[in-house]
Amino acid sequence: MDLTPSAGLEALAAPETQGGIVGWATGLVETFGGPGAGAAIALENLFPPLPSEVILPLTGFAASQGVLSIASALFWTTLGSVVGAVVLYGIGAVFGRERMHAWWAKLPLVKASDLVRTEEWFARHGTKAVLLGRMVPVFRSLISVPAGVERMPLPVFVGLTTAGSLVWNTVLVMAGYWLGDQWDVVGAYVGVVTRIVLALAAVALVGYVVMRVRGRDRP
């Protein structure tokens, strides 16, 4: 297989990964380099079906082929992460606490006190949640919304998001760089972690609903 930059990323990628989202991301990175990777990651924050576990290793693979430098890959993907997170933060800020409480009051099996406790928890642990949440699949995007609702100071939010995103992006970009044309292996491993996170969240949700139903049925 020709591994020279001129061969093109689509020719270098495995045939089964050349279509759909991966094909789109490949074309974006190959055509626009770092800014293309950054745009893809910004959209990934807003549209989770665009998986960072695919885009970031692919960007690292592109760096290994000379399409862009590692520094450019990390700069643009981290910038894209921050831009996407700030958009979600803005949505949370516009939604606001009053609307959140009004919407929460319409939900079954929940109490206003639950939301108040959640707000109190975020006030105490919000900085850690934003920082570490950027490194947890699924929640890395969602954590931006409550940060906006609770009006975390924007400079603090941007700083924490930048730090957390840089760690996540560096791990996945470098994995793609080192693995070369086997970069797609990264997505398989991160996908397992994602399914575990979703399963734990589902178990927690079911447990919460069961406790609420039992509490409501008690005299």
Summary of the structure (lengths in Angstrom):
residues: 219
radius of gyration: 19.9
end to end distance: 71.9
largest distance: 73.6
contacts: 713
relative contact order: 0.14
helix: 82%
strand: 0%
